[in-house]
Amino acid sequence: MSDLILWETRGATALLTFNRPGKLNALSYALIDRLMAILDRIEDDANVRAVVLTGAGDRAFSAGADIAEFSESVRRGPDVAVKDFVRRGQAMTARMEAFPKPIIAAVNGIAFGGGCEITEAVHLAVASERATFAKPEIAIGITPTFGGTQRLPRLAGRKRALEHLLTGDSFSPQRALEMGLVNRIVPHAQLLDAAFALADRISRHSQLAVARVITAATRGLNVSIAEGLAIESEQFARMAATADTSEALDAWLAARASR
């Protein structure tokens, strides 16, 4: 099972690689469960400050859910399909979205269905010039189930999202950039270097402060501005009493005084 996700650490960043290249890194139940277990371990590892997520092989980040597997759940009835498939996938993307350490998708190829939904859920994304995105669930008579009907409209706007949700047509990394699905596009050979460089730029800051920013942004996104400001204030208050804040302020003041 461990081979479903390759896991290595480079400095303060964990590299997780979906490892089903022969299946275009399709998201089997076992792969999702393994990913969730690894994220639990990474959250508790103080030496890991960021995560880069990519796909094995030259063709795909992830082509989405393992259709052959989840179709068996569907045949057993809606209750089974929701329990086995929908809840599992939604728990995965929700875990990524709220994860206290930044997760950066390095999208190296096809990101269809669940692969696109992972890209929507993670905090940041860098796309190879070879990346391709799609919301093809409608072509097999289902809705997106890992959060795609909710996150993509929030990222891209209702009409732009619905164009892709309702047609199932693939779209380019340039379109993904315009929609806010990815942060930047880089040459394919530079993809992992760019993702790790972004992780390093974040990791130089207080890990506690990074977690508080992620929490404030994630929790505040879908509430009123007044509620969001209350969340922001709460996260500030939690940081203000920490040694991290005191040390960072002292360092900044000392640097200013020496100029």
Helices and strands as residue ranges (DSSP letters): G 2-4, E 5-10, E 13-18, G 21-23, H 29-43, E 50-55, E 60-62, H 67-75, H 78-81, I 82-86, H 87-98, E 103-107, E 110-112, H 114-121, E 124-128, E 132-134, G 136-140, H 148-156, H 158-167, H 173-179, E 184-186, G 188-190, H 191-203, H 207-220, H 225-240, H 243-257
